[in-house]
Amino acid sequence: AVMKNISGLKNMEKQLEEVLGVSKVVIVSGDSDQYATVKNEIGLACVREIERALGGVNIIAVTGGTTLAAVAEMMHPLRKAHQDLLFVSARGGLGERVENQANTICAKMAEKAEGRYHLLHVPDQLSDESYHSLMEEPSIHRVLQYVRRATIIVHGIGDAKTMAIRRHSGDELLQKVDTEHAVAEAFGYFFDQSGRVIHKVQTIGLQWEDLFGVRTVIAVAGGKSKAEAIQAYFKKGPSSVLVTDEGAAQEILKNF
Ligand code: G3H
């Protein structure tokens, strides 16, 4: 495929902002499904967006996944004078490889950015009983307060089925993904094509309502295979920032 030049990418960004109803779209060239290096470019572009969104006091909540791991990989010192930088995990431990867990990513980002961090030391999927008792743990409550008060939220978007399988979800969820036609996943929520939540993991981490209000939400997701997921997520998702790649952008814009 012929890769677009810079002005072509700028054009696509404007088109995608309109189509998705997102305030700002950043597109890096290439398709991360095809070349792993493109994911690092997405990571670097995301670091720049985080930098742009910084204020005096900064609480940056981060989720997990390979794309967020690339953001951590590309992170560099961010702190300027008078800037307080605190990174918090938005999710507990998932059925993911350790390098793709929110806690690992959060600690790595903070270290590279020269900030502080608070981790969420809980399993991601909880029974009613553990959910209520953990919510009363002061140390967990404290981290959750930071997540609620985050000034910047950075999260990935995944394909529903891919994520359900990768996280070793039970048969019940796998079936639900099929019967309810889930196409997107983000922070434990599963969405259908219209952006309706068809399933949510019982977690004490980031909740849907935390995404709205006075804060910057940066969604990071690329690759042609995520086109449908990105589109579905933004049907009802916050109109903040999307950092993506040409592979996903071209596929989304194909239908317009
Ligand atoms: O939470 C994880 C995201 O939904 C997608 O993960 O960045 O590895 O594709 P990924």
Boltz pocket constraint, residues with backbone or C-beta under 6 A from the ligand:
constraints:
  - pocket:
      binder: B
      contacts: [[A, 63], [A, 64], [A, 65], [A, 66], [A, 67], [A, 68], [A, 156], [A, 157], [A, 158], [A, 159], [A, 163], [A, 185], [A, 186], [A, 187], [A, 188], [A, 220]]
      max_distance: 6.0
